[in-house]
Amino acid sequence: MNLDPADIEVLKEGYLLAALSPPEFDQVLAHASVRKLAPNECLFDQGDPCTHFFFVLSGIVKLCRVAPSGEEKVMDLVRPGHYFAEAVMFMGGRYPVYARALDGTRLVALDNRHFLGLLGSNRDLCMRLLSTMSQRIHSLINEIDHLTLHSGAQRVIGYLLEQLPDGDAPGSVRLRVPKHVIASRLGIQPETLSRVLAKLRTGHLIDVHDDMIVLNDVEALRRLS
């Protein structure tokens, strides 16, 4: 499957497979495959049959939903260390979004049918998985609260802080995706994103150099988020 030991360790830490015992993990791995996507390459389209769920090893995957009007909404930007399409596995049917690589991306495709068969034959594993998924749902509820109860400025600041490595020292954040994609993910207009960045720059909280943003005062930004 062309997974090196470091890849396997990262995959084990993902919330979904973390519930598996070593033998169970090995079974899932035996039915998995590594896929590589070129920049802007489509992994699946909205409405395609759901046959796999995925774990990102490197790169970024954009998940978008197309409305009947043709308008696109960015639902998520999936970064390394995260799964996507796992919820659809339990619902069956078809992918409700399309997935496209924003840059060169490497991911693991995990077979839905085999994984569900493993769950169907193991009640203890089901209980362990319910626990980990409950924790995941809790974190998603917090994210929804952040998007619905916070202002556009707070959403932008929160996004910048999420990209920052651990620590309170000033740091740099590279915007690896276009600003209009970030704006869509945050539920704001691109013009709003530009205004917020300009206001933060005027207040000397950040400096902007093309796609690189320097966070000058992390604690002050946290107080505003």
Residue, then its C-alpha position, 0 to 999 in steps of 0.5 A: m500500500n506504500l505507507d511508510p511507518a510514519d504514515i501508519e503512526v499518523l493514521k493510528e492517531g486519527y480519531l476514527l481508527a484510534a478506537l481499533s485494536p492492533p489486529e483490527f487496525d491491520q485488517v482495515l489497513a489491508h483493505a486500504s490504498v494510498r491515492k495521490l492527487a495533483p493540484n485541482e484534481c477531483l477525488f469524487d463529485q457530488g452525487d457519486p456513490c460513496t464507496h470510501f472514506f479518506f484520511v489526509l496525509s499531506g496537502i489540502v482537500k476542499l469539500c464543496r457543495v453546489a446549490p441548485s442555483g449553481e452557487e458553491k459553498v466551501m464546507d470544509l478544508v481538510r488538512p493532514g491528520h483528518y478524515f473526511a466522508e466518514a459520516v456518509m459511510f454510515m448513512g449510505g448513498r452518495y457523497p453530498v459534496y465534491a472533493r478537490a485537491l487544492d495542492g499536491t495531496r496524498l491520502v489514504a482511501l479506506d473501504n466502506r464495505h469492509f469497515l462496516g462489516l468489521l463493525g457489524s461483527n464486533r459489538d465491543l468495537c462499535m461501543r469504542l467507536l461511538s465514544t470517539m465519534s461522540q467526542r468528534i461531534h462535540s468538537l463540531i458543535n463547538e465549530i458550528d457555534h463559532l461560525t454562527l455566534h461570532s462576528g466576521a472579524q472573530r471568525v477570521i481571527g479564529y481561523l488565523l489562530e488555528q493555523l498558528p503553531d502552538g505557543d504564544a510567541p509571534g508567528s507567521v501563517r501562510l494562507r495556503v488556499p485562495k482568500h475567496v475559499i477561506a471566506s466561503r469556509l468562514g461564511i463571509q464575503p471576500e470583501t469582508l475578509s479583506r476589510v478585517l485583515a486591513k483593520l487588523r493590520t492598521g491596529h498593528l496586530i498583524d502584518v501582511h506580506d502577500d500570502m504570509i501573515v505575521l501575527n504580532d500579538v497573539e494574546a491580543l488576537r485571542r482576546l478579540s476572537 
